[in-house]
Amino acid sequence: MIGFPNCKINLGLNILRKRPDGFHDLSTLFYPLSWSDCLEIIPATEGQTTFSSSGLPIPADGNPNLCERAYSLLQKTCNLPPVKIHLHKVVPMGAGLGGGSSDGAFTLKLLNELFQIGLSVNQLKEFAAQLGSDCAFFIENTPSLATGRGEILTPVDFSLKGSHIVVVNPGIHVGTREAFSGIMPAIPSVQIHDAIALPRDKWKDVLINDFEKGIFVNHPKIAQIKDKLYEMGAYYAAMSGSGSSVYGLFDQGARPEPDKVFPHYTCWVE
């Protein structure tokens, strides 16, 4: 069985407060993109569960891949037989696009379908939330306001249809500790659900990613990408998540050519 774990961008990302458990409450809008990896899961005829990958190299950090963790999570509850998992990695990792989280969530969905487990959408979300804060989003994969740690999802009637979405990834790694080191939690003057309802020429001033301020100081190349997207004619541009990917939204009649402007970076256009 084959699936295509897609990525997402964040429209606005506000860090509201630090929680007693050490995490932060946040508010953001997750928006799915069609840029995806390819994931295959088949029953293993013998032996134990195996994981392999191709495409972009996945750094070995001594921990199981999220696909493996997703299988182990379901196996404990549903007593699954061994499988072979192969992931062809296309979406850059550590890029603020949720690619790894999507791989884990799609593993849950494929296993549920392959073995006819019968888990509901809400049950799959509960399993996904155990893998990571934004994993649950990829179960339904629809535009959603995310609160809490990112696992509390409220679907919204919102679409970027009619716009070109350009994503530029410079390959700069931004660690979680570094990202949060520049954050001063605060309630924004304009909430994200109100900001997206405004005319889009107002978004630049009110739809803010709180991570940008500190990260742009440490990594001016990322800030330069955002500036360049505006120079190219984007009506809105922002860093996604904690970076380092930056996206620009363009009118349908102004199709950009990011490969010519950012020849040494990974670019994608929808």
C-alpha positions as semicolon CSV with decimal commas, in nm:
position;residue;x (nm);y (nm);z (nm)
1;M;0,000;0,000;0,000
2;I;0,132;0,342;-0,101
3;G;0,060;0,689;0,036
4;F;0,196;1,036;-0,026
5;P;0,265;1,224;0,301
6;N;0,233;1,590;0,218
7;C;0,371;1,889;0,405
8;K;0,217;2,211;0,540
9;I;0,288;2,577;0,597
10;N;0,198;2,795;0,893
11;L;0,001;3,114;0,838
12;G;0,091;3,309;1,146
13;L;0,245;3,149;1,452
14;N;0,200;3,314;1,790
15;I;0,366;3,182;2,106
16;L;0,115;3,274;2,374
17;R;0,257;3,149;2,703
18;K;0,486;2,892;2,862
19;R;0,308;2,601;3,025
20;P;0,387;2,432;3,356
21;D;0,490;2,117;3,163
22;G;0,768;2,308;2,986
23;F;0,590;2,331;2,651
24;H;0,437;2,647;2,506
25;D;0,078;2,727;2,415
26;L;0,063;2,852;2,060
27;S;-0,179;2,961;1,794
28;T;-0,129;2,904;1,422
29;L;-0,309;2,809;1,103
30;F;-0,188;2,488;0,941
31;Y;-0,241;2,481;0,565
32;P;-0,167;2,162;0,367
33;L;0,046;2,161;0,052
34;S;0,065;1,893;-0,215
35;W;0,448;1,867;-0,197
36;S;0,495;1,516;-0,063
37;D;0,712;1,217;0,018
38;C;0,620;0,867;-0,096
39;L;0,553;0,597;0,162
40;E;0,505;0,225;0,095
41;I;0,401;-0,032;0,356
42;I;0,362;-0,401;0,274
43;P;0,327;-0,709;0,495
44;A;0,658;-0,882;0,565
45;T;0,653;-1,243;0,451
46;E;0,900;-1,338;0,722
47;G;1,121;-1,193;0,993
48;Q;1,066;-0,863;1,169
49;T;0,954;-0,515;1,071
50;T;1,210;-0,325;0,864
51;F;1,243;0,038;0,759
52;S;1,436;0,166;0,457
53;S;1,456;0,499;0,281
54;S;1,568;0,667;-0,039
55;G;1,573;1,022;-0,172
56;L;1,695;1,285;0,071
57;P;1,920;1,127;0,333
58;I;1,764;1,092;0,677
59;P;2,022;1,175;0,947
60;A;2,084;0,891;1,190
61;D;2,040;1,021;1,544
62;G;2,010;0,687;1,718
63;N;1,631;0,713;1,746
64;P;1,368;0,529;1,541
65;N;1,220;0,715;1,246
66;L;0,869;0,852;1,303
67;C;0,735;0,585;1,065
68;E;0,887;0,317;1,286
69;R;0,754;0,485;1,600
70;A;0,406;0,500;1,447
71;Y;0,416;0,129;1,370
72;S;0,536;0,045;1,722
73;L;0,260;0,259;1,871
74;L;-0,013;0,073;1,683
75;Q;0,153;-0,264;1,722
76;K;0,132;-0,242;2,100
77;T;-0,242;-0,183;2,083
78;C;-0,348;-0,375;1,774
79;N;-0,095;-0,661;1,765
80;L;0,010;-0,595;1,407
81;P;0,211;-0,845;1,203
82;P;0,557;-0,739;1,080
83;V;0,576;-0,506;0,779
84;K;0,827;-0,356;0,540
85;I;0,824;0,023;0,539
86;H;0,997;0,222;0,266
87;L;1,003;0,601;0,265
88;H;1,118;0,802;-0,036
89;K;1,205;1,139;0,115
90;V;1,137;1,448;-0,096
91;V;1,031;1,720;0,149
92;P;1,333;1,873;0,328
93;M;1,370;1,781;0,694
94;G;1,392;2,029;0,980
95;A;1,240;2,284;0,745
96;G;0,930;2,399;0,932
97;L;0,710;2,206;0,687
98;G;0,606;1,914;0,909
99;G;0,739;1,653;0,668
100;G;0,845;1,407;0,935
101;S;0,521;1,452;1,126
102;S;0,328;1,380;0,808
103;D;0,530;1,061;0,749
104;G;0,433;0,939;1,096
105;A;0,066;1,029;1,056
106;F;0,042;0,865;0,714
107;T;0,201;0,550;0,855
108;L;-0,086;0,531;1,104
109;K;-0,342;0,585;0,828
110;L;-0,189;0,329;0,593
111;L;-0,160;0,065;0,864
112;N;-0,520;0,128;0,966
113;E;-0,631;0,070;0,607
114;L;-0,392;-0,213;0,522
115;F;-0,494;-0,428;0,817
116;Q;-0,854;-0,303;0,836
117;I;-0,810;-0,206;1,201
118;G;-1,114;0,018;1,197
119;L;-0,973;0,312;1,393
120;S;-1,185;0,628;1,367
121;V;-1,045;0,965;1,265
122;N;-1,047;1,079;1,628
123;Q;-0,867;0,763;1,740
124;L;-0,603;0,814;1,472
125;K;-0,560;1,172;1,591
126;E;-0,507;1,051;1,946
127;F;-0,233;0,815;1,832
128;A;-0,080;1,083;1,611
129;A;-0,067;1,334;1,897
130;Q;0,155;1,088;2,084
131;L;0,409;1,108;1,802
132;G;0,439;1,486;1,788
133;S;0,251;1,811;1,840
134;D;0,157;1,867;1,475
135;C;0,115;1,503;1,368
136;A;-0,260;1,500;1,433
137;F;-0,312;1,769;1,169
138;F;-0,211;1,531;0,890
139;I;-0,484;1,280;0,974
140;E;-0,760;1,495;0,821
141;N;-0,522;1,725;0,631
142;T;-0,756;2,024;0,606
143;P;-0,685;2,390;0,691
144;S;-0,708;2,415;1,068
145;L;-0,644;2,655;1,350
146;A;-0,410;2,484;1,593
147;T;-0,386;2,567;1,961
148;G;-0,242;2,404;2,271
149;R;0,092;2,253;2,166
150;G;-0,046;2,237;1,812
151;E;-0,253;1,924;1,869
152;I;-0,588;2,096;1,934
153;L;-0,733;2,146;1,587
154;T;-1,032;2,346;1,469
155;P;-1,111;2,315;1,095
156;V;-1,163;2,650;0,921
157;D;-1,323;2,750;0,594
158;F;-1,008;2,891;0,437
159;S;-0,845;2,841;0,100
160;L;-0,550;2,976;-0,097
161;K;-0,701;2,846;-0,422
162;G;-0,615;3,081;-0,705
163;S;-0,274;3,166;-0,559
164;H;0,068;3,032;-0,644
165;I;0,250;2,909;-0,335
166;V;0,629;2,922;-0,353
167;V;0,838;2,750;-0,087
168;V;1,212;2,819;-0,061
169;N;1,432;2,611;0,168
170;P;1,793;2,730;0,212
171;G;1,905;2,414;0,392
172;I;1,981;2,597;0,716
173;H;1,913;2,396;1,031
174;V;1,734;2,584;1,308
175;G;1,719;2,388;1,632
176;T;1,421;2,401;1,866
177;R;1,627;2,548;2,148
178;E;1,760;2,822;1,922
179;A;1,412;2,899;1,788
180;F;1,260;2,943;2,134
181;S;1,557;3,136;2,273
182;G;1,439;3,449;2,093
183;I;1,075;3,421;2,199
184;M;0,891;3,646;2,442
185;P;0,545;3,485;2,478
186;A;0,256;3,730;2,441
187;I;-0,106;3,749;2,327
188;P;-0,112;3,919;1,983
189;S;-0,322;4,230;1,928
190;V;-0,491;4,056;1,632
191;Q;-0,577;3,687;1,669
192;I;-0,496;3,464;1,371
193;H;-0,858;3,374;1,299
194;D;-0,932;3,749;1,276
195;A;-0,618;3,823;1,074
196;I;-0,700;3,576;0,795
197;A;-1,045;3,733;0,761
198;L;-0,889;4,069;0,674
199;P;-0,807;4,171;0,315
200;R;-0,483;3,995;0,223
201;D;-0,298;4,324;0,170
202;K;-0,327;4,364;0,550
203;W;-0,176;4,023;0,631
204;K;0,182;4,149;0,619
205;D;0,120;4,365;0,926
206;V;-0,098;4,135;1,137
207;L;-0,025;3,773;1,037
208;I;0,303;3,728;1,222
209;N;0,533;3,432;1,288
210;D;0,684;3,506;1,629
211;F;0,989;3,292;1,553
212;E;1,102;3,521;1,272
213;K;1,240;3,804;1,485
214;G;1,505;3,600;1,665
215;I;1,584;3,362;1,381
216;F;1,629;3,641;1,128
217;V;1,892;3,799;1,353
218;N;2,088;3,474;1,372
219;H;2,030;3,376;1,009
220;P;2,002;3,686;0,787
221;K;1,991;3,465;0,475
222;I;1,646;3,347;0,581
223;A;1,528;3,707;0,621
224;Q;1,669;3,785;0,276
225;I;1,455;3,512;0,121
226;K;1,141;3,671;0,266
227;D;1,245;4,014;0,137
228;K;1,321;3,872;-0,206
229;L;0,980;3,701;-0,229
230;Y;0,816;4,037;-0,167
231;E;1,040;4,191;-0,435
232;M;0,921;3,917;-0,672
233;G;0,563;4,029;-0,619
234;A;0,431;3,812;-0,336
235;Y;0,125;3,956;-0,165
236;Y;0,231;3,776;0,154
237;A;0,550;3,601;0,264
238;A;0,654;3,439;0,591
239;M;0,873;3,175;0,747
240;S;0,693;2,847;0,808
241;G;0,704;2,707;1,160
242;S;1,044;2,752;1,320
243;G;1,208;2,758;0,976
244;S;1,415;2,756;0,780
245;S;1,169;2,739;0,489
246;V;1,007;3,060;0,373
247;Y;0,701;3,076;0,150
248;G;0,547;3,344;-0,068
249;L;0,189;3,374;-0,192
250;F;0,144;3,514;-0,542
251;D;-0,156;3,606;-0,754
252;Q;-0,239;3,352;-1,021
253;G;-0,141;3,593;-1,296
254;A;0,208;3,649;-1,153
255;R;0,368;3,306;-1,171
256;P;0,719;3,333;-1,024
257;E;1,032;3,143;-1,125
258;P;1,206;3,080;-0,793
259;D;1,471;2,847;-0,939
260;K;1,620;3,143;-1,124
261;V;1,615;3,370;-0,819
262;F;1,726;3,105;-0,567
263;P;1,942;2,871;-0,778
264;H;2,126;2,715;-0,483
265;Y;1,819;2,649;-0,267
266;T;1,543;2,390;-0,280
267;C;1,235;2,551;-0,437
268;W;0,881;2,428;-0,494
269;V;0,579;2,592;-0,658
270;E;0,212;2,498;-0,635
